[in-house]
Amino acid sequence: MFGVSVKQVEDRLVIRWQFSKIEIPFAQITSVTLDDTYGGCEPSAIRIGPVNGTTERILIRTTQQSYILFTNSLNLYPAIKTLLAHSAS
């Protein structure tokens, strides 16, 4: 699998890309937005996914770190928002 994948495992958001696995507790996520800049608006953010040739950039801000997901999947952003909504209830 070459693309970025996201799923929920217990109370964490798990992001996988190639051999990387990042787990973010839902309680630490402060916002999830689309980023319309080419390389991402936050220079210190951890970049996940292939930067070149992607159409979507999803910015996940947490209390400690920011992450930018580079993907071509139009469904990834709504899926993350849905996971966050379900974890809050």
DSSP file (Angstrom, degrees, kcal/mol; ACC not computed):
  #  RESIDUE AA STRUCTURE BP1 BP2  ACC     N-H-->O    O-->H-N    N-H-->O    O-->H-N    TCO  KAPPA ALPHA  PHI   PSI    X-CA   Y-CA   Z-CA
    1    1 A M              0   0    0      0, 0.0    17,-0.5     0, 0.0     4,-0.1   0.000 360.0 360.0 360.0 126.0    0.0    0.0    0.0
    2    2 A F        +     0   0    0     15,-0.1     2,-0.1     2,-0.1    47,-0.0   0.709 360.0  79.1 -98.1 -23.6    1.5    3.3   -1.1
    3    3 A G  S    S-     0   0    0      1,-0.1    15,-0.4    46,-0.1     2,-0.4  -0.277  88.3 -92.8 -85.5 170.6   -1.1    5.8    0.2
    4    4 A V        -     0   0    0     66,-0.2     2,-0.4    13,-0.1    13,-0.2  -0.655  42.1-164.1 -79.9 133.6   -1.6    7.1    3.7
    5    5 A S  E     -A   16   0A   0     11,-2.7    11,-2.8    -2,-0.4     2,-0.4  -0.932   5.5-166.8-121.9 149.0   -4.2    5.2    5.7
    6    6 A V  E     +A   15   0A   0     -2,-0.4     2,-0.3     9,-0.2     9,-0.2  -0.996  14.5 157.4-134.8 135.9   -6.0    6.2    8.9
    7    7 A K  E     -A   14   0A   0      7,-2.0     7,-3.2    -2,-0.4     2,-0.5  -0.967  37.9-108.0-150.0 167.9   -8.0    4.2   11.3
    8    8 A Q  E     -A   13   0A   0     -2,-0.3     2,-0.5     5,-0.2     5,-0.2  -0.857  25.5-178.3-101.1 131.3   -9.2    4.2   14.9
    9    9 A V  E >   -A   12   0A   0      3,-2.2     3,-1.6    -2,-0.5     2,-0.3  -0.944  65.4 -56.9-128.3 108.9   -7.7    1.9   17.5
   10   10 A E  T 3  S-     0   0    0     -2,-0.5    -2,-0.0     1,-0.3     0, 0.0  -0.418 121.8 -15.8  55.5-115.7   -9.3    2.3   20.9
   11   11 A D  T 3  S+     0   0    0     -2,-0.3    15,-2.4    -3,-0.1    16,-0.4   0.035 121.6  86.7-106.6  26.6   -8.9    6.0   21.8
   12   12 A R  E <  S-AB   9  25A   0     -3,-1.6    -3,-2.2    13,-0.3     2,-0.6  -0.927  70.2-131.4-128.8 150.3   -6.2    6.8   19.2
   13   13 A L  E     -AB   8  24A   0     11,-3.3    11,-2.7    -2,-0.3     2,-0.6  -0.897  28.1-156.6 -94.0 122.1   -6.0    7.8   15.6
   14   14 A V  E     -AB   7  23A   0     -7,-3.2    -7,-2.0    -2,-0.6     2,-0.5  -0.908   7.6-168.1-109.2 121.1   -3.5    5.6   13.9
   15   15 A I  E     -AB   6  22A   0      7,-3.0     7,-2.8    -2,-0.6     2,-0.4  -0.920   6.0-172.6-109.5 128.8   -1.8    6.9   10.7
   16   16 A R  E     +AB   5  21A   0    -11,-2.8   -11,-2.7    -2,-0.5     2,-0.3  -0.973  13.7 162.5-124.4 137.5    0.2    4.5    8.5
   17   17 A W  E >   - B   0  20A   0      3,-1.6     3,-2.8    -2,-0.4     2,-0.2  -0.898  68.1 -44.2-152.1 124.4    2.3    5.2    5.5
   18   18 A Q  T 3  S-     0   0    0    -17,-0.5   -15,-0.0   -15,-0.4    -1,-0.0  -0.374 126.6 -20.9  51.5-118.5    4.9    2.8    4.1
   19   19 A F  T 3  S+     0   0    0     -2,-0.2     2,-0.3    -3,-0.1    -1,-0.3   0.319 115.9 104.6-100.1   8.6    6.7    1.4    7.2
   20   20 A S  E <   -B   17   0A   0     -3,-2.8    -3,-1.6     2,-0.0     2,-0.4  -0.660  44.9-174.8 -92.4 145.2    5.7    4.4    9.5
   21   21 A K  E     -B   16   0A   0     -2,-0.3     2,-0.5    -5,-0.2    -5,-0.2  -0.965   1.5-175.5-139.8 121.0    3.0    4.2   12.2
   22   22 A I  E     -B   15   0A   0     -7,-2.8    -7,-3.0    -2,-0.4     2,-0.5  -0.972   6.7-162.3-120.5 129.2    2.0    7.2   14.1
   23   23 A E  E     -B   14   0A   0     -2,-0.5    -9,-0.2    -9,-0.2    -2,-0.0  -0.949   7.4-176.4-114.3 125.5   -0.5    7.0   17.0
   24   24 A I  E     -B   13   0A   0    -11,-2.7   -11,-3.3    -2,-0.5     2,-0.1  -0.977  25.7-127.8-122.0 119.0   -2.3   10.2   18.2
   25   25 A P  E >>  -B   12   0A   0      0, 0.0     3,-1.6     0, 0.0     4,-0.6  -0.433  17.7-131.1 -62.3 136.5   -4.6   10.1   21.2
   26   26 A F  G >4 S+     0   0    0    -15,-2.4     3,-1.0     1,-0.3   -14,-0.1   0.834 105.6  64.1 -58.1 -32.7   -8.0   11.7   20.3
   27   27 A A  G 34 S+     0   0    0    -16,-0.4    -1,-0.3     1,-0.2   -15,-0.1   0.747 100.9  51.4 -65.1 -22.8   -7.8   13.8   23.4
   28   28 A Q  G <4 S+     0   0    0     -3,-1.6    35,-1.5    34,-0.1     2,-0.5   0.614  84.3 101.8 -89.7 -13.0   -4.7   15.5   22.1
   29   29 A I  E <<  +C   62   0B   0     -3,-1.0    33,-0.3    -4,-0.6     3,-0.1  -0.600  41.0 174.3 -77.1 123.5   -6.1   16.5   18.7
   30   30 A T  E     -     0   0B   0     31,-2.7     2,-0.3    -2,-0.5    32,-0.2   0.766  62.5  -7.1 -99.0 -32.1   -7.1   20.2   18.7
   31   31 A S  E     -C   61   0B   0     30,-1.5    30,-2.8     2,-0.0     2,-0.4  -0.986  46.0-156.0-162.2 154.6   -8.1   20.6   15.0
   32   32 A V  E     +C   60   0B   0     -2,-0.3     2,-0.3    28,-0.2    28,-0.2  -0.980  31.5 155.9-133.5 119.8   -8.2   19.0   11.6
   33   33 A T  E     -C   59   0B   0     26,-2.4    26,-3.2    -2,-0.4     2,-0.4  -0.895  44.1-102.9-137.8 165.8   -8.3   21.2    8.6
   34   34 A L  E     -C   58   0B   0     -2,-0.3     2,-0.6    24,-0.2    24,-0.2  -0.750  30.6-147.7 -87.4 141.0   -7.5   21.1    4.9
   35   35 A D        -     0   0    0     22,-3.2    22,-0.3    -2,-0.4     5,-0.0  -0.953   9.7-168.3-113.0 118.5   -4.3   23.0    4.0
   36   36 A D        +     0   0    0     -2,-0.6     2,-0.2    20,-0.1    -1,-0.1   0.331  55.6 101.5 -92.6   8.5   -4.3   24.6    0.6
   37   37 A T  S    S-     0   0    0      1,-0.1     4,-0.1    20,-0.1    -2,-0.1  -0.562  77.1-122.3 -89.2 159.5   -0.6   25.4    0.4
   38   38 A Y  S    S+     0   0    0      1,-0.2    -1,-0.1    -2,-0.2     3,-0.1   0.945 105.3  19.8 -67.5 -49.8    1.8   23.3   -1.6
   39   39 A G  S    S-     0   0    0      1,-0.2    -1,-0.2    18,-0.0     3,-0.1   0.408 121.6 -87.7-103.1   1.1    4.2   22.3    1.2
   40   40 A G        -     0   0    0      1,-0.1    -1,-0.2    17,-0.0    -2,-0.1   0.163  27.7-109.9  98.5 140.4    2.1   22.9    4.2
   41   41 A C  S    S+     0   0    0     -4,-0.1    -1,-0.1     1,-0.1    -3,-0.0   0.663  99.7  69.8 -81.3 -16.3    1.7   26.1    6.2
   42   42 A E    >   -     0   0    0      1,-0.1     3,-1.4    -3,-0.1    -1,-0.1  -0.890  63.1-163.2-107.8 112.1    3.5   24.9    9.3
   43   43 A P  T 3  S+     0   0    0      0, 0.0    -1,-0.1     0, 0.0    -2,-0.0   0.801  89.9  50.8 -62.4 -29.4    7.3   24.5    8.8
   44   44 A S  T 3  S+     0   0    0      2,-0.1    22,-0.2    23,-0.0     2,-0.0   0.454  84.8 117.0 -89.8   0.5    7.7   22.4   11.9
   45   45 A A  S <  S-     0   0    0     -3,-1.4     2,-0.5    20,-0.1    22,-0.2  -0.333  72.1-113.8 -69.3 148.7    4.9   19.9   11.1
   46   46 A I  E     -d   67   0B   0     20,-2.7    22,-2.8    -2,-0.0     2,-0.5  -0.735  31.8-142.0 -81.2 125.2    5.7   16.3   10.5
   47   47 A R  E     -d   68   0B   0     -2,-0.5     2,-0.4    20,-0.2    22,-0.2  -0.784  18.3-172.8 -96.7 129.9    5.0   15.5    6.9
   48   48 A I  E     +d   69   0B   0     20,-3.0    22,-3.2    -2,-0.5   -44,-0.1  -0.983  47.9  18.8-125.9 126.3    3.4   12.1    6.1
   49   49 A G  S    S-     0   0    0     -2,-0.4     2,-0.4    20,-0.2    22,-0.1  -0.276 101.8 -43.1 105.0 168.2    2.9   10.8    2.5
   50   50 A P        -     0   0    0      0, 0.0    -2,-0.1     0, 0.0   -46,-0.1  -0.569  45.7-159.4 -74.1 124.2    4.4   11.7   -0.9
   51   51 A V  S >  S+     0   0    0     -2,-0.4     3,-0.9     2,-0.1     2,-0.2   0.915  71.0  71.4 -70.6 -43.7    4.6   15.4   -1.3
   52   52 A N  T 3  S+     0   0    0      1,-0.2     3,-0.1    18,-0.1    18,-0.0  -0.524 104.0  13.5 -79.0 139.0    4.8   15.4   -5.1
   53   53 A G  T 3  S+     0   0    0      1,-0.3     2,-0.3    -2,-0.2    -1,-0.2   0.641  92.4 125.2  78.6  15.6    1.7   14.5   -7.1
   54   54 A T    <   -     0   0    0     -3,-0.9    -1,-0.3     1,-0.1    18,-0.2  -0.816  42.6-165.7-108.4 151.3   -0.8   14.8   -4.3
   55   55 A T        +     0   0    0     16,-0.7     2,-0.4    -2,-0.3    17,-0.2   0.680  68.6  61.3-105.4 -23.6   -4.0   16.9   -4.3
   56   56 A E  E     - E   0  71B   0     15,-2.9    15,-2.3     2,-0.0     2,-0.4  -0.882  52.6-174.2-113.3 137.5   -5.0   16.9   -0.7
   57   57 A R  E     - E   0  70B   0     -2,-0.4   -22,-3.2   -22,-0.3     2,-0.5  -0.979   8.8-166.2-128.3 118.8   -3.2   18.2    2.3
   58   58 A I  E     -CE  34  69B   0     11,-2.3    11,-2.8    -2,-0.4     2,-0.6  -0.917   6.4-154.1-110.3 123.1   -4.7   17.5    5.7
   59   59 A L  E     -CE  33  68B   0    -26,-3.2   -26,-2.4    -2,-0.5     2,-0.6  -0.864   8.6-171.2-100.3 120.2   -3.4   19.4    8.7
   60   60 A I  E     -CE  32  67B   0      7,-3.1     7,-2.6    -2,-0.6     2,-0.4  -0.954   6.6-164.1-111.2 116.2   -3.8   17.7   12.1
   61   61 A R  E     +CE  31  66B   0    -30,-2.8   -31,-2.7    -2,-0.6   -30,-1.5  -0.852  10.5 177.5-101.6 135.2   -2.9   19.9   15.0
   62   62 A T  E     -C   29   0B   0      3,-2.0   -33,-0.2    -2,-0.4   -34,-0.1  -0.728  46.7 -97.2-123.8 177.4   -2.4   18.4   18.5
   63   63 A T  S    S+     0   0    0    -35,-1.5   -34,-0.1    -2,-0.2     3,-0.1   0.732 122.3  24.3 -67.6 -20.9   -1.4   19.8   21.8
   64   64 A Q  S    S+     0   0    0      1,-0.3     2,-0.3   -36,-0.2    -1,-0.2   0.719 127.4   8.1-115.2 -28.8    2.3   18.8   21.2
   65   65 A Q        -     0   0    0      2,-0.0    -3,-2.0   -19,-0.0     2,-0.4  -0.962  57.8-129.3-152.8 159.2    2.9   18.5   17.4
   66   66 A S  E     - E   0  61B   0     -2,-0.3   -20,-2.7    -5,-0.2     2,-0.4  -0.912  19.8-162.4-115.5 148.9    1.3   19.2   14.0
   67   67 A Y  E     -dE  46  60B   0     -7,-2.6    -7,-3.1    -2,-0.4     2,-0.5  -0.982   6.4-157.6-130.2 139.8    1.1   16.7   11.2
   68   68 A I  E     -dE  47  59B   0    -22,-2.8   -20,-3.0    -2,-0.4     2,-0.6  -0.981   9.6-156.4-118.5 122.4    0.4   17.2    7.5
   69   69 A L  E     -dE  48  58B   0    -11,-2.8   -11,-2.3    -2,-0.5     2,-0.6  -0.868   3.3-157.1 -98.6 124.0   -0.9   14.2    5.5
   70   70 A F  E     + E   0  57B   0    -22,-3.2     2,-0.3    -2,-0.6   -66,-0.2  -0.897  33.5 141.5-100.5 121.2   -0.3   14.3    1.8
   71   71 A T  E     - E   0  56B   0    -15,-2.3   -15,-2.9    -2,-0.6   -16,-0.7  -0.958  55.3-140.7-152.8 164.9   -2.8   12.2   -0.2
   72   72 A N  S    S+     0   0    0     -2,-0.3     2,-0.6   -18,-0.2   -15,-0.1   0.381  71.3 111.8-105.6  -2.8   -4.9   11.9   -3.3
   73   73 A S    >   -     0   0    0      1,-0.2     3,-0.6   -17,-0.1     4,-0.5  -0.618  48.0-168.8 -78.7 117.1   -7.8   10.5   -1.4
   74   74 A L  T 3  S+     0   0    0     -2,-0.6    -1,-0.2     1,-0.2     3,-0.1   0.659  87.2  58.4 -74.8 -15.6  -10.7   12.8   -1.2
   75   75 A N  T 3> S+     0   0    0      1,-0.2     4,-1.8     2,-0.1    -1,-0.2   0.572  84.9  78.8 -90.3 -10.8  -12.4   10.6    1.4
   76   76 A L  H <> S+     0   0    0     -3,-0.6     4,-2.4     2,-0.2     5,-0.2   0.921  91.0  50.1 -68.6 -44.0   -9.6   10.7    4.0
   77   77 A Y  H  > S+     0   0    0     -4,-0.5     4,-2.3     1,-0.2     5,-0.2   0.950 113.4  44.8 -61.5 -50.5  -10.4   14.2    5.4
   78   78 A P  H  > S+     0   0    0      0, 0.0     4,-2.2     0, 0.0    -1,-0.2   0.867 112.0  54.6 -61.9 -32.5  -14.2   13.3    5.9
   79   79 A A  H  X S+     0   0    0     -4,-1.8     4,-2.3     2,-0.2    -2,-0.2   0.913 108.7  47.0 -66.2 -41.7  -13.1    9.9    7.4
   80   80 A I  H  X S+     0   0    0     -4,-2.4     4,-2.3     2,-0.2    -1,-0.2   0.921 111.6  50.9 -64.9 -43.4  -10.9   11.6   10.0
   81   81 A K  H  X S+     0   0    0     -4,-2.3     4,-2.2     1,-0.2    -2,-0.2   0.892 110.4  50.2 -61.2 -39.0  -13.6   14.1   10.9
   82   82 A T  H  X S+     0   0    0     -4,-2.2     4,-2.3     2,-0.2    -1,-0.2   0.915 109.2  50.6 -65.7 -43.7  -16.1   11.2   11.3
   83   83 A L  H  X S+     0   0    0     -4,-2.3     4,-1.9     1,-0.2    -2,-0.2   0.902 111.4  48.6 -60.5 -41.0  -13.6    9.3   13.6
   84   84 A L  H  X S+     0   0    0     -4,-2.3     4,-1.5     2,-0.2    -1,-0.2   0.903 110.4  50.8 -66.1 -40.6  -13.1   12.5   15.7
   85   85 A A  H  X S+     0   0    0     -4,-2.2     4,-0.8     1,-0.2    -2,-0.2   0.898 111.9  47.3 -64.1 -39.8  -16.9   13.0   16.0
   86   86 A H  H  < S+     0   0    0     -4,-2.3     3,-0.3     1,-0.2    -1,-0.2   0.841 109.7  53.0 -70.8 -33.1  -17.5    9.4   17.1
   87   87 A S  H  < S+     0   0    0     -4,-1.9    -1,-0.2     1,-0.2    -2,-0.2   0.796 104.9  56.2 -72.6 -26.6  -14.7    9.6   19.7
   88   88 A A  H  <        0   0    0     -4,-1.5    -1,-0.2     1,-0.2    -2,-0.2   0.747 360.0 360.0 -76.0 -23.6  -16.2   12.7   21.2
   89   89 A S     <        0   0    0     -4,-0.8    -1,-0.2    -3,-0.3    -2,-0.2   0.468 360.0 360.0 -92.8 360.0  -19.5   11.1   21.9
